[in-house]
């Protein structure tokens, strides 16, 4: 097996095993084969991870930002030099095709490390004159020990997107991957040590929700950053509130992608496909409600069907494969049940809709047309390769319908009229929007959701607000004027 981690957890600078924890089997989604057997972290291991993070954080925060940056740059360099090996592991962990993981996962993790390594040394405070020669200066301080909890769709990227800003600004992290994809974050932890990070700065503990919950409420923890579903977000947010902890919540979505009649047909279809089928549809910001203006509808559907049916589905480790299986059998069943609901509610199946007759959790890329706003497939996050196409007539109408959801993660618009593009983007109730593009998330740009899709932002300058706090220091330059 390719460069597997050697134990379940990575704590205080080394791999750690404790078979007393409940077993976790890591299954390769393309074959059903168990590729690794791990164990959940026991309370004693969780305690060790937090204690080592608390210790390492003090030492790390005392370094000059350029010294911290040097370690992150080195980690990025190691990640890039091992891109193939890490991509193969990502593929085994998730079932996503190597064609994707070679360009989208480890490399985006390295981007985040490079970006925040460059950013950290530029962070300064302010000097604020307050009259009479007195002044206040501000210091951006690290929060302390941060907890990262990840979803299963992007295990390397999620670990890096959380670790990069946290570590760059002087924090330590204990990260819990999804139990479904436990392997990749361990490699990230191993690489930080190789790059010169102090032992304990970035720890990985495995486990299901209960392990995550035990991290969130520990008094040593200053911040929790979760990537997951809205129901989990509600629980974690509430648990973090008990200790008034900082939170970042990157949650689910049901994002609109609006295509006007004047849009480039091929570009809009390409974006709709990327925004529904990339990573077998398992992407939080996917544009799963595709609103197509009526004048373009039939041409859009005909060409989309043609392109969707040409997608190469197969063994993810084969670089010619464009689409792999769903991450688990459970996720496949959940998506199939949504497809049944779509049919039962009267949506028109344009293509796909069935499981592939082969081993592994394979599903055809699926497109429904004539979807209406009230259908379950237009309201609930499916998290699979299922595109819902809805018709519309006017800009005003489509904006209201696009915003008619409790989610607010992302939104996109395709049009040749740039004034309209900006107008629609301004009207979207979503944290991350695209005009004539979809699902591009460079590390330089803040990413995150509004409404039920989350609070806080990852990436960009915005991340500074979420991994530091401001201390104000008032400097008295005058005699103290006390009235008594
Ligand atoms: P879940 O919400 O089921 O799980 C997310 C993580 O939280 C997992 O590691 C899970 O552990 C853990 N967890 C579960 N319960 C608790 C708890 N009570 N306390 C602490 N941690 C807990 O999400 P999925 O893993 O199924 O991922 C899919 C979801 O993630 C989708 O809704 C998707 O939209 C969202 N997502 C959001 C992104 C964003 O940036 N906005 C990006 C990617 C995905 P375990 O799995 O081991 O039970």
Boltz pocket constraint, residues with backbone or C-beta under 6 A from the ligand:
constraints:
  - pocket:
      binder: B
      contacts: [[A, 149], [A, 150], [A, 151], [A, 152], [A, 153], [A, 154], [A, 176], [A, 177], [A, 178], [A, 179], [A, 180], [A, 207], [A, 208], [A, 209], [A, 210], [A, 211], [A, 212], [A, 213], [A, 214], [A, 216], [A, 227], [A, 228], [A, 229], [A, 230], [A, 231], [A, 232], [A, 233], [A, 235], [A, 236], [A, 249], [A, 250], [A, 251], [A, 252], [A, 253], [A, 282], [A, 283], [A, 284], [A, 285], [A, 381], [A, 383], [A, 409], [A, 449], [A, 453], [A, 454]]
      max_distance: 6.0
